[in-house]
Amino acid sequence: MQRVLGGPDGIAGLSFDARHLRLGPYAIHLATARVTQRGQPVEIDLPATRNLGDLPWLPYDEMLLDSIIATTRELARRLNA
């Protein structure tokens, strides 16, 4: 995840702990893709279909990781708007 999202042209301000990807006030659970903001649940609307071809090979459930990546990109867009 760090390599996919935080590379040289990646999203600034990402941090990871044992169970979460953190971006600003948001936390995305790495096992469920559940999003919270300062501990409160947040609903993120993502497109129903996304292009999985944009992702490198991933060793886990690709739909879950695709959801985490898409959610992270959407949150970064919101924070930079």
PDB file with one MODEL, atoms N, CA, C and O in Angstrom:
MODEL        1
ATOM      1  N   MET A   1       0.828  -1.182   0.000  1.00  0.00           N
ATOM      2  CA  MET A   1       0.000   0.000   0.000  1.00  0.00           C
ATOM      3  C   MET A   1       0.874   1.248   0.000  1.00  0.00           C
ATOM      4  O   MET A   1       0.605   2.199  -0.733  1.00  0.00           O
ATOM      5  N   GLN A   2       1.908   1.244   0.812  1.00  0.00           N
ATOM      6  CA  GLN A   2       2.778   2.411   0.859  1.00  0.00           C
ATOM      7  C   GLN A   2       3.412   2.656  -0.495  1.00  0.00           C
ATOM      8  O   GLN A   2       3.521   3.804  -0.926  1.00  0.00           O
ATOM      9  N   ARG A   3       3.830   1.604  -1.169  1.00  0.00           N
ATOM     10  CA  ARG A   3       4.472   1.749  -2.470  1.00  0.00           C
ATOM     11  C   ARG A   3       3.478   2.252  -3.518  1.00  0.00           C
ATOM     12  O   ARG A   3       3.837   3.074  -4.362  1.00  0.00           O
ATOM     13  N   VAL A   4       2.251   1.775  -3.476  1.00  0.00           N
ATOM     14  CA  VAL A   4       1.241   2.163  -4.461  1.00  0.00           C
ATOM     15  C   VAL A   4       0.794   3.602  -4.260  1.00  0.00           C
ATOM     16  O   VAL A   4       0.674   4.353  -5.228  1.00  0.00           O
ATOM     17  N   LEU A   5       0.545   3.997  -3.012  1.00  0.00           N
ATOM     18  CA  LEU A   5      -0.034   5.318  -2.727  1.00  0.00           C
ATOM     19  C   LEU A   5       0.978   6.395  -2.351  1.00  0.00           C
ATOM     20  O   LEU A   5       0.711   7.581  -2.542  1.00  0.00           O
ATOM     21  N   GLY A   6       2.110   6.010  -1.829  1.00  0.00           N
ATOM     22  CA  GLY A   6       3.025   7.015  -1.304  1.00  0.00           C
ATOM     23  C   GLY A   6       4.317   7.160  -2.059  1.00  0.00           C
ATOM     24  O   GLY A   6       5.293   7.676  -1.514  1.00  0.00           O
ATOM     25  N   GLY A   7       4.355   6.723  -3.291  1.00  0.00           N
ATOM     26  CA  GLY A   7       5.578   6.831  -4.092  1.00  0.00           C
ATOM     27  C   GLY A   7       5.941   8.278  -4.361  1.00  0.00           C
ATOM     28  O   GLY A   7       5.334   9.190  -3.798  1.00  0.00           O
ATOM     29  N   PRO A   8       6.927   8.494  -5.219  1.00  0.00           N
ATOM     30  CA  PRO A   8       7.411   9.854  -5.506  1.00  0.00           C
ATOM     31  C   PRO A   8       6.314  10.814  -5.973  1.00  0.00           C
ATOM     32  O   PRO A   8       6.342  12.000  -5.642  1.00  0.00           O
ATOM     33  N   ASP A   9       5.352  10.303  -6.739  1.00  0.00           N
ATOM     34  CA  ASP A   9       4.244  11.133  -7.216  1.00  0.00           C
ATOM     35  C   ASP A   9       2.966  10.803  -6.461  1.00  0.00           C
ATOM     36  O   ASP A   9       1.869  11.074  -6.950  1.00  0.00           O
ATOM     37  N   GLY A  10       3.095  10.227  -5.292  1.00  0.00           N
ATOM     38  CA  GLY A  10       1.952   9.753  -4.533  1.00  0.00           C
ATOM     39  C   GLY A  10       1.279  10.834  -3.710  1.00  0.00           C
ATOM     40  O   GLY A  10       1.522  12.027  -3.895  1.00  0.00           O
ATOM     41  N   ILE A  11       0.446  10.399  -2.819  1.00  0.00           N
ATOM     42  CA  ILE A  11      -0.353  11.278  -1.976  1.00  0.00           C
ATOM     43  C   ILE A  11       0.478  11.696  -0.764  1.00  0.00           C
ATOM     44  O   ILE A  11       0.972  10.848  -0.020  1.00  0.00           O
ATOM     45  N   ALA A  12       0.627  12.985  -0.573  1.00  0.00           N
ATOM     46  CA  ALA A  12       1.396  13.508   0.555  1.00  0.00           C
ATOM     47  C   ALA A  12       0.595  13.371   1.843  1.00  0.00           C
ATOM     48  O   ALA A  12      -0.634  13.441   1.831  1.00  0.00           O
ATOM     49  N   GLY A  13       1.285  13.179   2.930  1.00  0.00           N
ATOM     50  CA  GLY A  13       0.639  13.158   4.233  1.00  0.00           C
ATOM     51  C   GLY A  13       0.090  11.818   4.668  1.00  0.00           C
ATOM     52  O   GLY A  13      -0.609  11.737   5.679  1.00  0.00           O
ATOM     53  N   LEU A  14       0.393  10.758   3.924  1.00  0.00           N
ATOM     54  CA  LEU A  14      -0.064   9.427   4.320  1.00  0.00           C
ATOM     55  C   LEU A  14       0.802   8.895   5.444  1.00  0.00           C
ATOM     56  O   LEU A  14       2.012   9.118   5.473  1.00  0.00           O
ATOM     57  N   SER A  15       0.179   8.199   6.358  1.00  0.00           N
ATOM     58  CA  SER A  15       0.936   7.450   7.354  1.00  0.00           C
ATOM     59  C   SER A  15       0.204   6.140   7.604  1.00  0.00           C
ATOM     60  O   SER A  15      -0.997   6.026   7.360  1.00  0.00           O
ATOM     61  N   PHE A  16       0.934   5.172   8.085  1.00  0.00           N
ATOM     62  CA  PHE A  16       0.383   3.849   8.333  1.00  0.00           C
ATOM     63  C   PHE A  16       0.711   3.438   9.754  1.00  0.00           C
ATOM     64  O   PHE A  16       1.793   3.726  10.265  1.00  0.00           O
ATOM     65  N   ASP A  17      -0.232   2.765  10.385  1.00  0.00           N
ATOM     66  CA  ASP A  17       0.069   2.105  11.645  1.00  0.00           C
ATOM     67  C   ASP A  17      -0.334   0.641  11.470  1.00  0.00           C
ATOM     68  O   ASP A  17      -0.576   0.203  10.345  1.00  0.00           O
ATOM     69  N   ALA A  18      -0.408  -0.096  12.524  1.00  0.00           N
ATOM     70  CA  ALA A  18      -0.649  -1.538  12.418  1.00  0.00           C
ATOM     71  C   ALA A  18      -1.941  -1.886  11.679  1.00  0.00           C
ATOM     72  O   ALA A  18      -1.990  -2.892  10.972  1.00  0.00           O
ATOM     73  N   ARG A  19      -2.988  -1.071  11.831  1.00  0.00           N
ATOM     74  CA  ARG A  19      -4.282  -1.424  11.249  1.00  0.00           C
ATOM     75  C   ARG A  19      -4.902  -0.356  10.360  1.00  0.00           C
ATOM     76  O   ARG A  19      -5.936  -0.608   9.741  1.00  0.00           O
ATOM     77  N   HIS A  20      -4.311   0.814  10.276  1.00  0.00           N
ATOM     78  CA  HIS A  20      -4.942   1.924   9.563  1.00  0.00           C
ATOM     79  C   HIS A  20      -3.981   2.642   8.625  1.00  0.00           C
ATOM     80  O   HIS A  20      -2.778   2.731   8.868  1.00  0.00           O
ATOM     81  N   LEU A  21      -4.556   3.143   7.560  1.00  0.00           N
ATOM     82  CA  LEU A  21      -3.914   4.135   6.717  1.00  0.00           C
ATOM     83  C   LEU A  21      -4.495   5.459   7.188  1.00  0.00           C
ATOM     84  O   LEU A  21      -5.714   5.585   7.308  1.00  0.00           O
ATOM     85  N   ARG A  22      -3.660   6.435   7.454  1.00  0.00           N
ATOM     86  CA  ARG A  22      -4.138   7.719   7.967  1.00  0.00           C
ATOM     87  C   ARG A  22      -3.806   8.823   6.970  1.00  0.00           C
ATOM     88  O   ARG A  22      -2.716   8.877   6.402  1.00  0.00           O
ATOM     89  N   LEU A  23      -4.792   9.703   6.782  1.00  0.00           N
ATOM     90  CA  LEU A  23      -4.646  10.847   5.892  1.00  0.00           C
ATOM     91  C   LEU A  23      -5.409  11.998   6.515  1.00  0.00           C
ATOM     92  O   LEU A  23      -6.640  11.995   6.534  1.00  0.00           O
ATOM     93  N   GLY A  24      -4.680  12.987   7.026  1.00  0.00           N
ATOM     94  CA  GLY A  24      -5.326  14.090   7.721  1.00  0.00           C
ATOM     95  C   GLY A  24      -6.146  13.551   8.877  1.00  0.00           C
ATOM     96  O   GLY A  24      -5.657  12.730   9.652  1.00  0.00           O
ATOM     97  N   PRO A  25      -7.403  14.006   9.006  1.00  0.00           N
ATOM     98  CA  PRO A  25      -8.235  13.542  10.123  1.00  0.00           C
ATOM     99  C   PRO A  25      -8.889  12.184   9.877  1.00  0.00           C
ATOM    100  O   PRO A  25      -9.629  11.694  10.730  1.00  0.00           O
ATOM    101  N   TYR A  26      -8.627  11.575   8.731  1.00  0.00           N
ATOM    102  CA  TYR A  26      -9.274  10.317   8.354  1.00  0.00           C
ATOM    103  C   TYR A  26      -8.387   9.110   8.663  1.00  0.00           C
ATOM    104  O   TYR A  26      -7.159   9.189   8.634  1.00  0.00           O
ATOM    105  N   ALA A  27      -9.049   7.998   8.959  1.00  0.00           N
ATOM    106  CA  ALA A  27      -8.378   6.712   9.119  1.00  0.00           C
ATOM    107  C   ALA A  27      -9.155   5.686   8.306  1.00  0.00           C
ATOM    108  O   ALA A  27     -10.381   5.615   8.388  1.00  0.00           O
ATOM    109  N   ILE A  28      -8.442   4.904   7.532  1.00  0.00           N
ATOM    110  CA  ILE A  28      -9.055   3.830   6.741  1.00  0.00           C
ATOM    111  C   ILE A  28      -8.517   2.516   7.282  1.00  0.00           C
ATOM    112  O   ILE A  28      -7.309   2.281   7.279  1.00  0.00           O
ATOM    113  N   HIS A  29      -9.421   1.662   7.747  1.00  0.00           N
ATOM    114  CA  HIS A  29      -9.019   0.377   8.310  1.00  0.00           C
ATOM    115  C   HIS A  29      -8.530  -0.516   7.175  1.00  0.00           C
ATOM    116  O   HIS A  29      -9.226  -0.681   6.173  1.00  0.00           O
ATOM    117  N   LEU A  30      -7.344  -1.088   7.323  1.00  0.00           N
ATOM    118  CA  LEU A  30      -6.732  -1.855   6.252  1.00  0.00           C
ATOM    119  C   LEU A  30      -7.341  -3.236   6.041  1.00  0.00           C
ATOM    120  O   LEU A  30      -7.097  -3.857   5.006  1.00  0.00           O
ATOM    121  N   ALA A  31      -8.120  -3.726   6.985  1.00  0.00           N
ATOM    122  CA  ALA A  31      -8.757  -5.039   6.820  1.00  0.00           C
ATOM    123  C   ALA A  31     -10.202  -4.947   6.356  1.00  0.00           C
ATOM    124  O   ALA A  31     -10.755  -5.920   5.845  1.00  0.00           O
ATOM    125  N   THR A  32     -10.824  -3.770   6.533  1.00  0.00           N
ATOM    126  CA  THR A  32     -12.244  -3.637   6.190  1.00  0.00           C
ATOM    127  C   THR A  32     -12.547  -2.480   5.248  1.00  0.00           C
ATOM    128  O   THR A  32     -13.628  -2.439   4.661  1.00  0.00           O
ATOM    129  N   ALA A  33     -11.625  -1.545   5.091  1.00  0.00           N
ATOM    130  CA  ALA A  33     -11.794  -0.317   4.307  1.00  0.00           C
ATOM    131  C   ALA A  33     -12.784   0.651   4.961  1.00  0.00           C
ATOM    132  O   ALA A  33     -13.220   1.610   4.324  1.00  0.00           O
ATOM    133  N   ARG A  34     -13.137   0.412   6.210  1.00  0.00           N
ATOM    134  CA  ARG A  34     -14.035   1.315   6.950  1.00  0.00           C
ATOM    135  C   ARG A  34     -13.319   2.632   7.201  1.00  0.00           C
ATOM    136  O   ARG A  34     -12.156   2.647   7.605  1.00  0.00           O
ATOM    137  N   VAL A  35     -14.017   3.740   6.961  1.00  0.00           N
ATOM    138  CA  VAL A  35     -13.435   5.072   7.121  1.00  0.00           C
ATOM    139  C   VAL A  35     -14.005   5.746   8.359  1.00  0.00           C
ATOM    140  O   VAL A  35     -15.213   5.723   8.597  1.00  0.00           O
ATOM    141  N   THR A  36     -13.121   6.342   9.138  1.00  0.00           N
ATOM    142  CA  THR A  36     -13.548   7.155  10.273  1.00  0.00           C
ATOM    143  C   THR A  36     -12.842   8.500  10.203  1.00  0.00           C
ATOM    144  O   THR A  36     -11.754   8.633   9.642  1.00  0.00           O
ATOM    145  N   GLN A  37     -13.496   9.485  10.789  1.00  0.00           N
ATOM    146  CA  GLN A  37     -12.914  10.814  10.914  1.00  0.00           C
ATOM    147  C   GLN A  37     -12.982  11.176  12.395  1.00  0.00           C
ATOM    148  O   GLN A  37     -14.059  11.371  12.959  1.00  0.00           O
ATOM    149  N   ARG A  38     -11.820  11.259  12.998  1.00  0.00           N
ATOM    150  CA  ARG A  38     -11.730  11.508  14.441  1.00  0.00           C
ATOM    151  C   ARG A  38     -12.593  10.528  15.241  1.00  0.00           C
ATOM    152  O   ARG A  38     -13.244  10.905  16.215  1.00  0.00           O
ATOM    153  N   GLY A  39     -12.583   9.271  14.813  1.00  0.00           N
ATOM    154  CA  GLY A  39     -13.300   8.212  15.515  1.00  0.00           C
ATOM    155  C   GLY A  39     -14.740   8.000  15.114  1.00  0.00           C
ATOM    156  O   GLY A  39     -15.348   7.014  15.530  1.00  0.00           O
ATOM    157  N   GLN A  40     -15.307   8.891  14.318  1.00  0.00           N
ATOM    158  CA  GLN A  40     -16.701   8.768  13.884  1.00  0.00           C
ATOM    159  C   GLN A  40     -16.766   8.186  12.471  1.00  0.00           C
ATOM    160  O   GLN A  40     -15.981   8.586  11.612  1.00  0.00           O
ATOM    161  N   PRO A  41     -17.688   7.249  12.212  1.00  0.00           N
ATOM    162  CA  PRO A  41     -17.812   6.655  10.878  1.00  0.00           C
ATOM    163  C   PRO A  41     -18.112   7.709   9.810  1.00  0.00           C
ATOM    164  O   PRO A  41     -18.847   8.668  10.046  1.00  0.00           O
ATOM    165  N   VAL A  42     -17.526   7.503   8.639  1.00  0.00           N
ATOM    166  CA  VAL A  42     -17.731   8.388   7.496  1.00  0.00           C
ATOM    167  C   VAL A  42     -18.098   7.525   6.303  1.00  0.00           C
ATOM    168  O   VAL A  42     -17.445   6.515   6.042  1.00  0.00           O
ATOM    169  N   GLU A  43     -19.139   7.915   5.576  1.00  0.00           N
ATOM    170  CA  GLU A  43     -19.521   7.231   4.341  1.00  0.00           C
ATOM    171  C   GLU A  43     -18.853   7.933   3.170  1.00  0.00           C
ATOM    172  O   GLU A  43     -18.937   9.155   3.041  1.00  0.00           O
ATOM    173  N   ILE A  44     -18.194   7.165   2.322  1.00  0.00           N
ATOM    174  CA  ILE A  44     -17.537   7.696   1.135  1.00  0.00           C
ATOM    175  C   ILE A  44     -18.196   7.047  -0.072  1.00  0.00           C
ATOM    176  O   ILE A  44     -18.172   5.825  -0.214  1.00  0.00           O
ATOM    177  N   ASP A  45     -18.782   7.860  -0.937  1.00  0.00           N
ATOM    178  CA  ASP A  45     -19.398   7.344  -2.152  1.00  0.00           C
ATOM    179  C   ASP A  45     -18.339   7.211  -3.231  1.00  0.00           C
ATOM    180  O   ASP A  45     -17.696   8.191  -3.608  1.00  0.00           O
ATOM    181  N   LEU A  46     -18.161   5.999  -3.724  1.00  0.00           N
ATOM    182  CA  LEU A  46     -17.205   5.715  -4.790  1.00  0.00           C
ATOM    183  C   LEU A  46     -17.962   5.194  -6.000  1.00  0.00           C
ATOM    184  O   LEU A  46     -19.045   4.627  -5.855  1.00  0.00           O
ATOM    185  N   PRO A  47     -17.405   5.378  -7.193  1.00  0.00           N
ATOM    186  CA  PRO A  47     -18.061   4.821  -8.381  1.00  0.00           C
ATOM    187  C   PRO A  47     -18.254   3.310  -8.229  1.00  0.00           C
ATOM    188  O   PRO A  47     -17.421   2.630  -7.629  1.00  0.00           O
ATOM    189  N   ALA A  48     -19.339   2.797  -8.768  1.00  0.00           N
ATOM    190  CA  ALA A  48     -19.651   1.367  -8.650  1.00  0.00           C
ATOM    191  C   ALA A  48     -18.624   0.517  -9.383  1.00  0.00           C
ATOM    192  O   ALA A  48     -18.302  -0.585  -8.938  1.00  0.00           O
ATOM    193  N   THR A  49     -18.109   1.012 -10.492  1.00  0.00           N
ATOM    194  CA  THR A  49     -17.111   0.256 -11.244  1.00  0.00           C
ATOM    195  C   THR A  49     -15.843   1.086 -11.354  1.00  0.00           C
ATOM    196  O   THR A  49     -15.868   2.283 -11.641  1.00  0.00           O
ATOM    197  N   ARG A  50     -14.748   0.409 -11.117  1.00  0.00           N
ATOM    198  CA  ARG A  50     -13.439   1.052 -11.240  1.00  0.00           C
ATOM    199  C   ARG A  50     -12.554   0.126 -12.048  1.00  0.00           C
ATOM    200  O   ARG A  50     -12.836  -1.067 -12.157  1.00  0.00           O
ATOM    201  N   ASN A  51     -11.503   0.658 -12.605  1.00  0.00           N
ATOM    202  CA  ASN A  51     -10.605  -0.118 -13.451  1.00  0.00           C
ATOM    203  C   ASN A  51      -9.534  -0.783 -12.599  1.00  0.00           C
ATOM    204  O   ASN A  51      -8.584  -0.124 -12.175  1.00  0.00           O
ATOM    205  N   LEU A  52      -9.673  -2.074 -12.346  1.00  0.00           N
ATOM    206  CA  LEU A  52      -8.672  -2.793 -11.566  1.00  0.00           C
ATOM    207  C   LEU A  52      -7.355  -2.925 -12.312  1.00  0.00           C
ATOM    208  O   LEU A  52      -6.332  -3.252 -11.710  1.00  0.00           O
ATOM    209  N   GLY A  53      -7.367  -2.675 -13.619  1.00  0.00           N
ATOM    210  CA  GLY A  53      -6.134  -2.746 -14.399  1.00  0.00           C
ATOM    211  C   GLY A  53      -5.123  -1.697 -14.003  1.00  0.00           C
ATOM    212  O   GLY A  53      -3.943  -1.835 -14.324  1.00  0.00           O
ATOM    213  N   ASP A  54      -5.551  -0.642 -13.310  1.00  0.00           N
ATOM    214  CA  ASP A  54      -4.629   0.398 -12.874  1.00  0.00           C
ATOM    215  C   ASP A  54      -3.786  -0.030 -11.679  1.00  0.00           C
ATOM    216  O   ASP A  54      -2.804   0.629 -11.339  1.00  0.00           O
ATOM    217  N   LEU A  55      -4.166  -1.127 -11.047  1.00  0.00           N
ATOM    218  CA  LEU A  55      -3.457  -1.582  -9.855  1.00  0.00           C
ATOM    219  C   LEU A  55      -2.359  -2.569 -10.222  1.00  0.00           C
ATOM    220  O   LEU A  55      -2.504  -3.344 -11.167  1.00  0.00           O
ATOM    221  N   PRO A  56      -1.254  -2.539  -9.469  1.00  0.00           N
ATOM    222  CA  PRO A  56      -0.261  -3.604  -9.654  1.00  0.00           C
ATOM    223  C   PRO A  56      -0.803  -4.899  -9.065  1.00  0.00           C
ATOM    224  O   PRO A  56      -1.871  -4.903  -8.454  1.00  0.00           O
ATOM    225  N   TRP A  57      -0.079  -5.994  -9.243  1.00  0.00           N
ATOM    226  CA  TRP A  57      -0.489  -7.249  -8.628  1.00  0.00           C
ATOM    227  C   TRP A  57      -0.519  -7.057  -7.125  1.00  0.00           C
ATOM    228  O   TRP A  57       0.420  -6.512  -6.545  1.00  0.00           O
ATOM    229  N   LEU A  58      -1.584  -7.499  -6.498  1.00  0.00           N
ATOM    230  CA  LEU A  58      -1.746  -7.351  -5.058  1.00  0.00           C
ATOM    231  C   LEU A  58      -1.919  -8.735  -4.432  1.00  0.00           C
ATOM    232  O   LEU A  58      -2.645  -9.568  -4.974  1.00  0.00           O
ATOM    233  N   PRO A  59      -1.263  -8.991  -3.299  1.00  0.00           N
ATOM    234  CA  PRO A  59      -1.284 -10.333  -2.727  1.00  0.00           C
ATOM    235  C   PRO A  59      -2.541 -10.679  -1.942  1.00  0.00           C
ATOM    236  O   PRO A  59      -2.662 -11.801  -1.450  1.00  0.00           O
ATOM    237  N   TYR A  60      -3.474  -9.751  -1.811  1.00  0.00           N
ATOM    238  CA  TYR A  60      -4.671  -9.982  -1.015  1.00  0.00           C
ATOM    239  C   TYR A  60      -5.901  -9.718  -1.863  1.00  0.00           C
ATOM    240  O   TYR A  60      -5.793  -9.517  -3.073  1.00  0.00           O
ATOM    241  N   ASP A  61      -7.050  -9.719  -1.247  1.00  0.00           N
ATOM    242  CA  ASP A  61      -8.332  -9.463  -1.901  1.00  0.00           C
ATOM    243  C   ASP A  61      -8.257  -8.163  -2.708  1.00  0.00           C
ATOM    244  O   ASP A  61      -8.194  -7.079  -2.128  1.00  0.00           O
ATOM    245  N   GLU A  62      -8.264  -8.263  -4.007  1.00  0.00           N
ATOM    246  CA  GLU A  62      -8.076  -7.091  -4.846  1.00  0.00           C
ATOM    247  C   GLU A  62      -9.214  -6.090  -4.732  1.00  0.00           C
ATOM    248  O   GLU A  62      -8.982  -4.885  -4.836  1.00  0.00           O
ATOM    249  N   MET A  63     -10.439  -6.559  -4.522  1.00  0.00           N
ATOM    250  CA  MET A  63     -11.553  -5.631  -4.397  1.00  0.00           C
ATOM    251  C   MET A  63     -11.415  -4.793  -3.126  1.00  0.00           C
ATOM    252  O   MET A  63     -11.714  -3.599  -3.141  1.00  0.00           O
ATOM    253  N   LEU A  64     -10.971  -5.395  -2.040  1.00  0.00           N
ATOM    254  CA  LEU A  64     -10.757  -4.655  -0.802  1.00  0.00           C
ATOM    255  C   LEU A  64      -9.654  -3.622  -0.989  1.00  0.00           C
ATOM    256  O   LEU A  64      -9.829  -2.463  -0.614  1.00  0.00           O
ATOM    257  N   LEU A  65      -8.536  -4.017  -1.556  1.00  0.00           N
ATOM    258  CA  LEU A  65      -7.440  -3.077  -1.749  1.00  0.00           C
ATOM    259  C   LEU A  65      -7.804  -1.999  -2.767  1.00  0.00           C
ATOM    260  O   LEU A  65      -7.402  -0.845  -2.617  1.00  0.00           O
ATOM    261  N   ASP A  66      -8.552  -2.361  -3.788  1.00  0.00           N
ATOM    262  CA  ASP A  66      -9.033  -1.360  -4.742  1.00  0.00           C
ATOM    263  C   ASP A  66      -9.910  -0.339  -4.027  1.00  0.00           C
ATOM    264  O   ASP A  66      -9.814   0.858  -4.297  1.00  0.00           O
ATOM    265  N   SER A  67     -10.747  -0.794  -3.134  1.00  0.00           N
ATOM    266  CA  SER A  67     -11.614   0.109  -2.377  1.00  0.00           C
ATOM    267  C   SER A  67     -10.789   1.037  -1.488  1.00  0.00           C
ATOM    268  O   SER A  67     -11.081   2.229  -1.401  1.00  0.00           O
ATOM    269  N   ILE A  68      -9.762   0.501  -0.827  1.00  0.00           N
ATOM    270  CA  ILE A  68      -8.900   1.327   0.021  1.00  0.00           C
ATOM    271  C   ILE A  68      -8.172   2.378  -0.815  1.00  0.00           C
ATOM    272  O   ILE A  68      -8.085   3.540  -0.418  1.00  0.00           O
ATOM    273  N   ILE A  69      -7.657   1.975  -1.954  1.00  0.00           N
ATOM    274  CA  ILE A  69      -6.931   2.916  -2.822  1.00  0.00           C
ATOM    275  C   ILE A  69      -7.872   3.985  -3.353  1.00  0.00           C
ATOM    276  O   ILE A  69      -7.537   5.169  -3.312  1.00  0.00           O
ATOM    277  N   ALA A  70      -9.044   3.597  -3.851  1.00  0.00           N
ATOM    278  CA  ALA A  70     -10.004   4.574  -4.373  1.00  0.00           C
ATOM    279  C   ALA A  70     -10.469   5.524  -3.270  1.00  0.00           C
ATOM    280  O   ALA A  70     -10.611   6.724  -3.506  1.00  0.00           O
ATOM    281  N   THR A  71     -10.705   5.003  -2.080  1.00  0.00           N
ATOM    282  CA  THR A  71     -11.132   5.842  -0.959  1.00  0.00           C
ATOM    283  C   THR A  71     -10.038   6.822  -0.579  1.00  0.00           C
ATOM    284  O   THR A  71     -10.317   7.995  -0.331  1.00  0.00           O
ATOM    285  N   THR A  72      -8.803   6.361  -0.531  1.00  0.00           N
ATOM    286  CA  THR A  72      -7.681   7.238  -0.201  1.00  0.00           C
ATOM    287  C   THR A  72      -7.548   8.353  -1.222  1.00  0.00           C
ATOM    288  O   THR A  72      -7.335   9.509  -0.856  1.00  0.00           O
ATOM    289  N   ARG A  73      -7.671   8.019  -2.490  1.00  0.00           N
ATOM    290  CA  ARG A  73      -7.576   9.045  -3.537  1.00  0.00           C
ATOM    291  C   ARG A  73      -8.727  10.060  -3.427  1.00  0.00           C
ATOM    292  O   ARG A  73      -8.515  11.256  -3.623  1.00  0.00           O
ATOM    293  N   GLU A  74      -9.926   9.590  -3.118  1.00  0.00           N
ATOM    294  CA  GLU A  74     -11.070  10.495  -2.950  1.00  0.00           C
ATOM    295  C   GLU A  74     -10.865  11.407  -1.746  1.00  0.00           C
ATOM    296  O   GLU A  74     -11.144  12.603  -1.828  1.00  0.00           O
ATOM    297  N   LEU A  75     -10.386  10.867  -0.641  1.00  0.00           N
ATOM    298  CA  LEU A  75     -10.133  11.699   0.536  1.00  0.00           C
ATOM    299  C   LEU A  75      -9.029  12.721   0.267  1.00  0.00           C
ATOM    300  O   LEU A  75      -9.125  13.866   0.709  1.00  0.00           O
ATOM    301  N   ALA A  76      -7.997  12.323  -0.442  1.00  0.00           N
ATOM    302  CA  ALA A  76      -6.929  13.264  -0.792  1.00  0.00           C
ATOM    303  C   ALA A  76      -7.472  14.385  -1.676  1.00  0.00           C
ATOM    304  O   ALA A  76      -7.101  15.547  -1.513  1.00  0.00           O
ATOM    305  N   ARG A  77      -8.354  14.027  -2.615  1.00  0.00           N
ATOM    306  CA  ARG A  77      -8.971  15.040  -3.476  1.00  0.00           C
ATOM    307  C   ARG A  77      -9.776  16.028  -2.635  1.00  0.00           C
ATOM    308  O   ARG A  77      -9.697  17.236  -2.857  1.00  0.00           O
ATOM    309  N   ARG A  78     -10.547  15.525  -1.675  1.00  0.00           N
ATOM    310  CA  ARG A  78     -11.347  16.391  -0.809  1.00  0.00           C
ATOM    311  C   ARG A  78     -10.467  17.305   0.041  1.00  0.00           C
ATOM    312  O   ARG A  78     -10.769  18.486   0.214  1.00  0.00           O
ATOM    313  N   LEU A  79      -9.392  16.756   0.562  1.00  0.00           N
ATOM    314  CA  LEU A  79      -8.514  17.554   1.416  1.00  0.00           C
ATOM    315  C   LEU A  79      -7.769  18.641   0.636  1.00  0.00           C
ATOM    316  O   LEU A  79      -7.431  19.688   1.188  1.00  0.00           O
ATOM    317  N   ASN A  80      -7.516  18.384  -0.643  1.00  0.00           N
ATOM    318  CA  ASN A  80      -6.796  19.347  -1.464  1.00  0.00           C
ATOM    319  C   ASN A  80      -7.689  20.290  -2.236  1.00  0.00           C
ATOM    320  O   ASN A  80      -7.200  21.170  -2.944  1.00  0.00           O
ATOM    321  N   ALA A  81      -9.017  20.114  -2.108  1.00  0.00           N
ATOM    322  CA  ALA A  81      -9.963  20.961  -2.846  1.00  0.00           C
ATOM    323  C   ALA A  81     -10.092  22.324  -2.201  1.00  0.00           C
ATOM    324  O   ALA A  81     -10.846  23.168  -2.687  1.00  0.00           O
TER     325      ALA A  81
ENDMDL
END
